[in-house]
Amino acid sequence: MPEERLAVRGRPGIVLRAGASGLFLTLAFSLTLLLTRSYVVQSDEGYTLNAAWQMWNGMKMYDDFRLFVAPGSAYSVYALWHIIGTPSYLAARFLSLIFSFSATTALYLTLKGLGIRGGNLALSVLAWLTASSLCVPLNHNSFSSFAAAWFLLLFLRIARPSDGAGRPRHAIADHALVGLAAGTVFLFLQTKGLFLAIGAAAFAFSGGWRTRTYRPTLALAGGFVVVLLPLFLIWSPAVLVRQWFVIPLTGNYLGHTGASGAIAFVAIALAGGMGWIAFRRRDRILQALAVTQAALIACMTHNLELNHLAINCLPAIIFASVLAHARLDRADHAARLSSELTLAIVLAMFGATIVWLPAGAAFAASSSFYVDILGRRSRPEFFSRQRIADAHAIYAGPFLPGLYFELKKKNPYFVSETVVCNDGCQRQLIAQLSETKPELVFLYYQMIRHLSYDQNNPVDVYLRDRYALCPGDDYGGMIVRASDPSWCP
């Protein structure tokens, strides 16, 4: 009987905690909707949408068109379109928001697993929501970072010296799950998944080499390989290596990015500082976080700028939260009981500030919730003009892949950007343009003005020589050319 009474008395507390967690998740998802930006034409999102759109139109990834990244992002969107039966921008956006929210959920579970509560947890989640909002969610960089949040949750499990019952964490299954998680990240962005797998394997090896316990490391590597095997059943290794590594390197991809020296210095200093603190304290959790952050920075050394750093800063946020937690009074029972309520209040106040302050209202006007979810997304007027609908083909460049999907025009070209296109690539593209003979050409140089793009390359010269400039300035900053002036929209 005493045990039964105790169990009954325990239920309200469990229900209360579950309700508080549900309230947190609801508020966090609301903030995700409010903070996520939305664009009519955005090249980073368009890169993913275009790949899915080309597959929707019967083209095969890597064989019929090139892509510098692993297939996970585009195939996720394509699979969703296949399920609902139509290529929907709103569906793709909603998928990206679900992925984004899943990363927030992983962060929440990670922090709670580390014993972090109250305002510390609230600020950490808020920091992640704010940082992740700087990068468009419908993109391989974001998708891979969202997957990396779940990798980190599993990685920190094997980093703990024990499982809470005094048993060392050398479970083969735990390490295999970490490998599977790294492989999942690889499916979205090959370099990020590879660096995370290497970092996790090195970490596991360092914990077992003195005792010659190598099975956990082998299990981790095995889990990683298992995820990759299906890729090599669909495409040959030579094709994937060429698409993912050879073409970007020979096409001077590394020289056409928005990398910032100042951001690179901050990123390297961040990773170095985390490593110094972690190894000085001999704390395995902090060391695992430092290794993960270093791996994430290593995979983006070619493009270290604010947006990419922000979407990859989750380990640093957790690292700071763990350090702050170490300074808190863990005996403060009242603070622990009110942790979820504190989080709810902080998030609710922040959300209210965004919505009701004048500056916040302007910010929210371009959020996913206001623009996409509520269906208030505006399109430039010329998008709906009949001339575009009548054209059998268009060309969008130098880096405007999303316009094909936006205008619902098939993209027949093997390359969707001339930003990374060497002489051989440009000759092949010109041959395709000569064969396709698109009636309309859309060029948007402002979007890539920071990349020092040469507008006198063979492709752009070919288009200037053969296509008439359409008059007017109502094309959203684009230059529009037509095979004949009568085609101008």
Backbone torsions as a table, in degrees:
resi	resn	phi	psi	omega
1	MET	NA	-46.0	178.2
2	PRO	-57.7	-39.0	-179.7
3	GLU	-65.3	-36.9	-179.8
4	GLU	-66.4	-43.2	178.9
5	ARG	-63.0	-39.3	179.4
6	LEU	-63.3	-41.4	179.7
7	ALA	-64.1	-41.6	-179.7
8	VAL	-65.7	-42.1	179.1
9	ARG	-65.0	-27.9	-178.3
10	GLY	-74.7	-21.5	-174.8
11	ARG	-64.1	-43.7	179.1
12	PRO	-57.9	-37.1	178.3
13	GLY	-65.1	-40.2	178.4
14	ILE	-65.5	-44.2	179.1
15	VAL	-62.0	-41.2	179.8
16	LEU	-62.4	-43.6	179.8
17	ARG	-66.3	-39.6	178.3
18	ALA	-64.9	-39.9	178.4
19	GLY	-65.3	-40.4	178.5
20	ALA	-64.8	-40.4	177.5
21	SER	-64.5	-40.7	177.4
22	GLY	-62.7	-39.6	177.6
23	LEU	-64.1	-42.1	177.3
24	PHE	-59.1	-47.7	-177.9
25	LEU	-63.6	-38.6	178.7
26	THR	-63.9	-45.5	179.5
27	LEU	-67.1	-39.4	179.4
28	ALA	-63.9	-39.9	178.5
29	PHE	-67.5	-37.5	177.2
30	SER	-62.3	-41.2	177.4
31	LEU	-67.2	-34.6	176.4
32	THR	-59.9	-43.4	178.8
33	LEU	-65.1	-40.1	-176.9
34	LEU	-72.2	-37.0	-172.9
35	LEU	-85.6	-23.2	-176.1
36	THR	-73.4	126.3	-179.0
37	ARG	-78.7	158.2	179.2
38	SER	-134.1	141.5	-175.2
39	TYR	-133.9	151.4	176.1
40	VAL	-75.0	-51.9	176.3
41	VAL	-131.5	116.5	-179.2
42	GLN	-136.0	124.2	-170.4
43	SER	-64.9	-38.1	-179.1
44	ASP	-65.0	-44.3	174.4
45	GLU	-68.0	-39.3	-178.7
46	GLY	-62.2	-29.5	178.7
47	TYR	-60.7	-41.6	177.7
48	THR	-74.1	-46.2	-179.4
49	LEU	-61.1	-40.6	-178.2
50	ASN	-63.8	-41.9	179.6
51	ALA	-63.2	-43.7	177.6
52	ALA	-64.8	-37.9	-179.7
53	TRP	-66.7	-39.7	178.0
54	GLN	-65.2	-39.7	175.9
55	MET	-66.3	-36.9	177.3
56	TRP	-60.5	-31.3	-179.9
57	ASN	-92.6	18.1	170.8
58	GLY	91.9	6.6	178.9
59	MET	-91.6	149.8	-179.6
60	LYS	-102.3	128.6	179.6
61	MET	-57.2	139.1	178.7
62	TYR	74.5	-35.8	179.2
63	ASP	-84.0	-45.3	-178.5
64	ASP	-97.6	-23.9	176.5
65	PHE	-148.2	150.6	-175.4
66	ARG	-92.6	152.7	178.6
67	LEU	-148.0	132.5	-174.6
68	PHE	-82.5	-7.0	-173.0
69	VAL	-122.8	166.2	177.6
70	ALA	-62.7	161.0	-168.2
71	PRO	-81.7	-4.2	-170.5
72	GLY	-57.2	-46.1	-175.3
73	SER	-64.9	-51.6	-178.0
74	ALA	-65.7	-39.7	-179.5
75	TYR	-69.5	-30.4	175.5
76	SER	-62.3	-46.0	178.7
77	VAL	-65.9	-44.9	-179.5
78	TYR	-61.5	-42.1	179.4
79	ALA	-62.5	-40.7	177.9
80	LEU	-64.1	-44.2	176.5
81	TRP	-59.7	-39.6	180.0
82	HIS	-64.4	-37.1	-179.5
83	ILE	-68.4	-45.1	-177.3
84	ILE	-85.2	-12.4	173.9
85	GLY	87.1	8.9	180.0
86	THR	-156.6	146.6	176.7
87	PRO	-78.4	101.3	-174.1
88	SER	-112.0	126.7	175.7
89	TYR	-66.1	-41.7	-179.0
90	LEU	-61.7	-40.3	178.3
91	ALA	-63.9	-41.9	178.7
92	ALA	-64.1	-41.4	178.8
93	ARG	-64.8	-41.7	-179.3
94	PHE	-65.6	-37.7	175.5
95	LEU	-59.6	-43.4	179.6
96	SER	-64.1	-36.2	178.6
97	LEU	-69.2	-37.0	176.6
98	ILE	-64.3	-43.6	176.7
99	PHE	-60.4	-43.3	179.6
100	SER	-61.8	-45.2	-179.8
101	PHE	-66.5	-33.0	177.9
102	SER	-63.1	-35.6	177.3
103	ALA	-65.8	-39.0	176.2
104	THR	-63.6	-39.6	176.7
105	THR	-62.8	-42.4	177.6
106	ALA	-61.8	-40.7	177.4
107	LEU	-62.4	-44.9	179.5
108	TYR	-58.7	-46.4	179.4
109	LEU	-65.3	-36.9	178.6
110	THR	-63.9	-47.2	-178.9
111	LEU	-64.0	-43.5	179.3
112	LYS	-65.5	-37.0	177.2
113	GLY	-64.1	-26.0	178.0
114	LEU	-89.7	2.8	178.2
115	GLY	81.5	17.1	-177.5
116	ILE	-89.3	129.6	-174.8
117	ARG	-135.9	177.7	169.4
118	GLY	63.0	-144.9	-175.7
119	GLY	-61.8	-31.5	178.3
120	ASN	-61.4	-46.4	178.0
121	LEU	-64.6	-42.0	-178.9
122	ALA	-60.6	-47.3	-178.1
123	LEU	-67.6	-34.0	179.0
124	SER	-65.6	-45.1	178.4
125	VAL	-64.8	-42.1	179.3
126	LEU	-63.0	-39.7	178.5
127	ALA	-61.9	-42.3	-179.9
128	TRP	-67.4	-43.6	179.9
129	LEU	-60.9	-39.4	179.8
130	THR	-70.3	-45.3	-178.5
131	ALA	-65.5	-45.8	-176.9
132	SER	-66.7	-23.8	-179.9
133	SER	-71.4	-13.5	-179.9
134	LEU	-74.7	-16.9	-178.7
135	CYS	-114.9	137.3	-180.0
136	VAL	-60.5	137.4	-174.1
137	PRO	-79.2	-25.7	-175.3
138	LEU	-90.1	72.0	-173.2
139	ASN	-163.5	154.8	-177.9
140	HIS	-64.0	-31.7	177.8
141	ASN	-63.3	-45.2	-179.8
142	SER	-72.0	-46.4	-179.9
143	PHE	-56.5	-43.1	-179.2
144	SER	-67.3	-36.0	177.8
145	SER	-70.5	-35.7	175.6
146	PHE	-63.0	-41.8	176.4
147	ALA	-66.0	-34.7	179.9
148	ALA	-65.0	-25.7	177.0
149	ALA	-63.2	-38.2	177.4
150	TRP	-74.6	-34.8	172.7
151	PHE	-57.7	-44.4	-177.3
152	LEU	-65.2	-39.0	177.4
153	LEU	-57.9	-44.6	-179.9
154	LEU	-74.6	-35.4	-179.1
155	PHE	-64.2	-40.6	-179.6
156	LEU	-68.5	-22.5	176.0
157	ARG	-64.7	-42.7	-179.5
158	ILE	-80.1	-12.5	179.3
159	ALA	-80.3	-21.9	-179.8
160	ARG	-68.1	139.7	-177.4
161	PRO	-65.1	-24.1	178.4
162	SER	-150.3	169.0	-177.4
163	ASP	-93.4	11.7	-179.0
164	GLY	101.5	-18.9	179.0
165	ALA	-110.3	13.6	178.4
166	GLY	88.2	-4.2	-178.5
167	ARG	-86.8	133.0	179.0
168	PRO	-65.2	147.0	-179.0
169	ARG	-88.6	84.3	174.4
170	HIS	-121.4	20.8	-177.0
171	ALA	-61.7	130.1	-179.7
172	ILE	-62.3	-40.0	-178.3
173	ALA	-61.7	-39.9	179.8
174	ASP	-61.4	-43.6	-179.6
175	HIS	-70.2	-37.1	177.1
176	ALA	-62.7	-38.0	178.0
177	LEU	-64.3	-38.2	177.0
178	VAL	-62.6	-42.8	177.0
179	GLY	-62.1	-41.7	177.3
180	LEU	-62.1	-40.5	179.8
181	ALA	-65.7	-41.9	177.2
182	ALA	-63.9	-38.3	176.4
183	GLY	-64.1	-36.4	177.1
184	THR	-64.4	-41.8	175.0
185	VAL	-59.9	-40.8	178.8
186	PHE	-58.0	-37.8	-179.3
187	LEU	-61.7	-25.8	178.3
188	PHE	-93.0	-37.7	178.6
189	LEU	-152.5	110.5	-168.8
190	GLN	-62.0	-40.5	-178.2
191	THR	-67.6	-39.0	-179.0
192	LYS	-66.7	-45.2	179.1
193	GLY	-64.7	-38.2	-179.7
194	LEU	-65.7	-46.0	-180.0
195	PHE	-65.7	-37.8	177.7
196	LEU	-65.7	-41.0	178.8
197	ALA	-63.9	-43.3	178.9
198	ILE	-63.2	-44.8	179.9
199	GLY	-62.5	-43.7	-180.0
200	ALA	-67.0	-40.4	179.8
201	ALA	-64.5	-42.2	178.1
202	ALA	-63.5	-39.0	179.0
203	PHE	-64.3	-46.3	179.6
204	ALA	-65.1	-39.4	179.4
205	PHE	-64.5	-39.4	-179.7
206	SER	-64.3	-28.5	178.8
207	GLY	-83.1	-13.0	-176.1
208	GLY	-119.0	-7.7	-173.5
209	TRP	-69.7	-30.9	179.9
210	ARG	-68.4	-34.8	179.2
211	THR	-97.2	5.7	-179.1
212	ARG	55.6	41.2	177.3
213	THR	-102.1	93.5	-174.1
214	TYR	-103.7	-10.8	-177.4
215	ARG	-59.7	-40.6	177.6
216	PRO	-58.7	-41.9	179.6
217	THR	-65.2	-40.9	178.5
218	LEU	-66.3	-36.3	177.9
219	ALA	-65.2	-39.8	177.8
220	LEU	-62.2	-47.8	179.2
221	ALA	-63.4	-37.6	178.7
222	GLY	-64.1	-42.4	177.4
223	GLY	-61.2	-39.0	178.8
224	PHE	-64.2	-45.0	-177.2
225	VAL	-67.1	-36.9	-178.7
226	VAL	-57.8	-40.0	-179.7
227	VAL	-68.2	-33.3	-175.4
228	LEU	-80.7	-23.2	-173.9
229	LEU	-54.9	-43.8	-180.0
230	PRO	-58.1	-30.4	179.0
231	LEU	-61.8	-39.4	-177.4
232	PHE	-79.7	-8.9	172.6
233	LEU	-84.7	-23.5	-179.2
234	ILE	-92.8	-42.4	-179.6
235	TRP	-125.4	153.7	176.6
236	SER	-75.3	149.3	177.7
237	PRO	-55.9	-34.7	-179.5
238	ALA	-62.6	-40.6	179.8
239	VAL	-64.9	-45.3	-177.4
240	LEU	-67.2	-42.9	178.7
241	VAL	-62.3	-40.4	179.2
242	ARG	-65.1	-45.5	-177.2
243	GLN	-69.1	-40.6	-172.8
244	TRP	-85.4	-28.6	-172.2
245	PHE	-127.0	-49.6	-173.1
246	VAL	-65.8	-51.4	-177.2
247	ILE	-63.1	-46.6	177.6
248	PRO	-59.0	-38.1	-178.6
249	LEU	-73.0	-46.1	-178.8
250	THR	-74.8	-22.2	178.5
251	GLY	-89.5	9.8	177.9
252	ASN	61.2	37.6	177.5
253	TYR	-59.7	-39.2	-177.9
254	LEU	-65.8	-20.9	180.0
255	GLY	-91.5	0.5	-179.1
256	HIS	-123.6	60.4	178.5
257	THR	-132.9	169.5	-179.4
258	GLY	-97.1	34.9	-176.6
259	ALA	-61.4	143.6	179.7
260	SER	-119.4	131.2	178.5
261	GLY	-62.9	-39.0	179.6
262	ALA	-66.0	-43.1	179.3
263	ILE	-66.3	-38.6	178.2
264	ALA	-61.1	-42.1	178.4
265	PHE	-62.7	-44.0	179.4
266	VAL	-62.3	-44.1	-178.1
267	ALA	-63.6	-46.1	-179.8
268	ILE	-65.5	-40.6	177.9
269	ALA	-64.6	-37.5	178.4
270	LEU	-62.6	-50.0	180.0
271	ALA	-63.8	-41.9	179.0
272	GLY	-64.5	-42.4	179.2
273	GLY	-64.6	-41.4	177.6
274	MET	-61.8	-43.3	179.9
275	GLY	-64.1	-41.5	-179.3
276	TRP	-62.9	-46.2	-179.5
277	ILE	-65.3	-44.3	-175.8
278	ALA	-63.5	-46.1	-177.0
279	PHE	-78.0	-25.1	175.0
280	ARG	-69.1	-37.3	179.2
281	ARG	-83.0	-13.6	-177.3
282	ARG	56.8	41.5	-179.0
283	ASP	-103.8	115.6	-175.7
284	ARG	-65.4	-34.8	177.9
285	ILE	-64.0	-48.4	178.8
286	LEU	-64.0	-37.1	178.4
287	GLN	-64.4	-42.1	178.4
288	ALA	-63.4	-39.4	177.8
289	LEU	-65.8	-41.1	179.2
290	ALA	-65.2	-40.8	178.6
291	VAL	-63.4	-43.1	179.9
292	THR	-64.6	-43.2	179.4
293	GLN	-64.4	-40.7	177.9
294	ALA	-62.4	-40.2	179.0
295	ALA	-64.7	-41.3	-179.9
296	LEU	-66.2	-37.7	178.4
297	ILE	-72.0	-37.9	-179.6
298	ALA	-61.9	-35.4	-176.1
299	CYS	-76.5	-8.9	179.9
300	MET	-124.8	25.2	-179.2
301	THR	-60.6	-26.9	-179.7
302	HIS	-75.4	-16.8	-174.0
303	ASN	-142.4	52.1	-179.1
304	LEU	-79.8	93.7	173.4
305	GLU	-134.0	175.3	-167.1
306	LEU	-57.7	-47.3	-175.9
307	ASN	-62.0	-43.9	-179.7
308	HIS	-68.8	-36.3	177.4
309	LEU	-66.8	-40.7	-177.3
310	ALA	-62.9	-42.7	-176.8
311	ILE	-75.3	-9.1	-179.9
312	ASN	-116.3	20.6	-174.3
313	CYS	-100.0	9.4	-176.2
314	LEU	-57.5	-43.9	178.2
315	PRO	-59.2	-36.8	179.5
316	ALA	-66.2	-37.7	178.5
317	ILE	-64.4	-45.0	178.8
318	ILE	-66.4	-38.7	178.4
319	PHE	-57.9	-48.3	179.4
320	ALA	-64.0	-38.0	179.5
321	SER	-65.2	-40.3	178.8
322	VAL	-65.1	-42.0	178.7
323	LEU	-64.3	-41.2	178.5
324	ALA	-65.4	-38.4	-179.6
325	HIS	-63.0	-34.5	-179.2
326	ALA	-64.7	-20.7	-178.5
327	ARG	-94.9	-7.6	-177.6
328	LEU	-83.6	157.2	176.7
329	ASP	-80.3	105.2	-176.8
330	ARG	-72.4	-11.1	179.3
331	ALA	-87.2	0.3	-179.3
332	ASP	-76.1	89.0	-175.4
333	HIS	-63.5	-40.3	-178.3
334	ALA	-62.5	-37.9	179.6
335	ALA	-65.2	-38.4	179.5
336	ARG	-67.0	-39.3	-178.7
337	LEU	-67.3	-29.7	-176.4
338	SER	-100.0	13.7	-174.5
339	SER	-60.8	-50.8	-178.3
340	GLU	-64.8	-36.6	178.6
341	LEU	-65.6	-40.7	177.0
342	THR	-60.3	-44.0	178.7
343	LEU	-60.9	-44.7	-179.2
344	ALA	-61.4	-42.1	-178.6
345	ILE	-65.6	-45.2	-179.0
346	VAL	-61.6	-47.3	-179.0
347	LEU	-66.3	-39.1	179.5
348	ALA	-65.0	-41.5	179.3
349	MET	-65.2	-40.8	179.5
350	PHE	-65.2	-42.9	178.4
351	GLY	-63.1	-41.1	178.8
352	ALA	-64.3	-37.6	178.3
353	THR	-61.9	-43.0	-179.7
354	ILE	-62.6	-42.0	-173.0
355	VAL	-77.2	-41.5	-167.3
356	TRP	-100.4	-26.1	176.1
357	LEU	-69.0	147.6	-178.4
358	PRO	-54.2	-46.7	179.4
359	ALA	-66.1	-37.5	178.5
360	GLY	-66.4	-35.6	179.0
361	ALA	-64.4	-40.3	177.9
362	ALA	-66.3	-37.0	178.5
363	PHE	-65.9	-44.6	-177.5
364	ALA	-69.4	-21.6	-177.4
365	ALA	-63.0	-20.9	178.1
366	SER	-110.7	16.5	179.7
367	SER	-76.9	162.6	178.4
368	SER	-60.5	-38.1	-177.6
369	PHE	-64.0	-46.9	-175.7
370	TYR	-75.1	-40.3	-172.1
371	VAL	-88.2	-47.1	-173.0
372	ASP	-94.1	-54.4	-173.0
373	ILE	-65.5	-37.2	179.0
374	LEU	-87.3	0.4	175.3
375	GLY	72.9	28.3	-179.1
376	ARG	-103.5	22.0	-177.5
377	ARG	-72.5	126.3	-177.2
378	SER	-95.5	148.4	176.2
379	ARG	-120.4	141.4	174.6
380	PRO	-54.0	143.2	-173.3
381	GLU	-58.2	-37.3	-174.5
382	PHE	-68.4	-16.7	-179.9
383	PHE	-60.8	-29.1	-174.2
384	SER	-98.4	6.8	-177.4
385	ARG	-70.6	147.8	-171.9
386	GLN	-64.3	-32.1	-178.2
387	ARG	-58.6	-39.2	179.8
388	ILE	-66.6	-42.3	179.1
389	ALA	-63.9	-34.5	-178.0
390	ASP	-77.1	-25.8	-177.9
391	ALA	-63.9	134.5	-179.5
392	HIS	-77.9	-20.7	179.1
393	ALA	-157.1	152.6	173.5
394	ILE	-131.3	167.9	171.5
395	TYR	-130.8	135.0	179.2
396	ALA	-125.1	131.0	-179.4
397	GLY	-162.8	-174.7	-8.9
398	PRO	-69.2	-26.2	176.9
399	PHE	-142.0	79.4	-177.0
400	LEU	-140.6	51.5	-172.5
401	PRO	-65.0	-28.5	-177.4
402	GLY	-68.5	-14.8	-176.8
403	LEU	-68.5	-30.3	178.2
404	TYR	-60.9	-46.8	178.3
405	PHE	-67.9	-40.0	-178.2
406	GLU	-59.2	-41.3	-178.4
407	LEU	-92.5	0.2	-179.0
408	LYS	55.8	43.0	176.0
409	LYS	-112.9	133.4	-179.8
410	LYS	-60.8	137.8	175.9
411	ASN	-99.9	103.2	-175.3
412	PRO	-88.9	1.5	-170.3
413	TYR	-92.4	148.1	-177.4
414	PHE	-75.2	-16.6	-179.6
415	VAL	-131.9	142.1	-176.8
416	SER	-110.3	11.6	177.6
417	GLU	-156.0	146.9	173.8
418	THR	-107.5	5.2	176.2
419	VAL	-63.6	-40.4	177.8
420	VAL	-117.7	85.5	-174.7
421	CYS	-155.1	106.5	-178.3
422	ASN	-78.5	-172.4	-174.3
423	ASP	-59.5	-45.0	179.6
424	GLY	-63.9	-40.0	177.6
425	CYS	-62.6	-43.3	-178.8
426	GLN	-67.3	-37.9	177.2
427	ARG	-64.1	-41.1	178.9
428	GLN	-66.0	-39.3	179.1
429	LEU	-66.3	-41.9	178.0
430	ILE	-61.3	-39.0	177.7
431	ALA	-62.4	-39.8	178.3
432	GLN	-68.8	-38.5	177.0
433	LEU	-63.7	-40.2	179.5
434	SER	-64.3	-34.5	-179.7
435	GLU	-79.9	-41.0	-176.5
436	THR	-75.6	-39.6	-178.7
437	LYS	53.0	63.7	179.0
438	PRO	-65.2	142.2	179.4
439	GLU	-74.3	-29.5	-175.2
440	LEU	-128.8	142.5	178.5
441	VAL	-126.1	129.3	178.1
442	PHE	-115.1	122.9	-179.0
443	LEU	-123.2	130.3	-177.4
444	TYR	-129.1	92.3	-176.2
445	TYR	-82.4	-25.0	-177.4
446	GLN	-62.1	-34.0	-176.5
447	MET	-65.2	-25.9	-176.4
448	ILE	-118.6	22.8	-176.8
449	ARG	-63.9	-24.3	-179.6
450	HIS	-81.7	-2.1	-176.1
451	LEU	-102.4	6.6	179.0
452	SER	55.0	48.3	-177.2
453	TYR	-73.6	135.0	179.7
454	ASP	-87.7	108.5	-178.4
455	GLN	-78.5	-1.3	178.1
456	ASN	-103.5	23.1	176.4
457	ASN	-74.6	162.6	-174.5
458	PRO	-55.4	-37.0	-178.1
459	VAL	-66.7	-48.3	-178.5
460	ASP	-67.6	-36.7	176.5
461	VAL	-63.9	-43.0	177.6
462	TYR	-56.6	-44.8	-178.4
463	LEU	-69.5	-39.9	178.9
464	ARG	-65.1	-36.3	-177.0
465	ASP	-73.8	-25.9	-170.9
466	ARG	-114.7	-6.6	-176.9
467	TYR	-125.5	134.4	-179.1
468	ALA	-78.4	143.4	178.4
469	LEU	-76.5	126.9	178.7
470	CYS	-81.9	129.7	-178.9
471	PRO	-72.1	161.5	177.1
472	GLY	109.3	159.7	-178.9
473	ASP	-127.0	26.2	-177.9
474	ASP	-105.6	33.9	-179.1
475	TYR	-107.2	25.2	176.7
476	GLY	63.6	33.1	-179.5
477	GLY	87.7	-4.0	179.6
478	MET	-86.4	156.1	168.8
479	ILE	-98.9	126.6	-178.6
480	VAL	-114.0	129.6	177.6
481	ARG	-123.6	153.2	-177.4
482	ALA	-134.3	147.9	178.2
483	SER	-63.9	-25.7	175.5
484	ASP	-146.7	140.0	-177.6
485	PRO	-53.7	-26.7	-179.9
486	SER	-66.7	-16.9	179.6
487	TRP	-85.1	-10.0	-177.1
488	CYS	-58.4	130.6	-177.3
489	PRO	-74.1	NA	NA
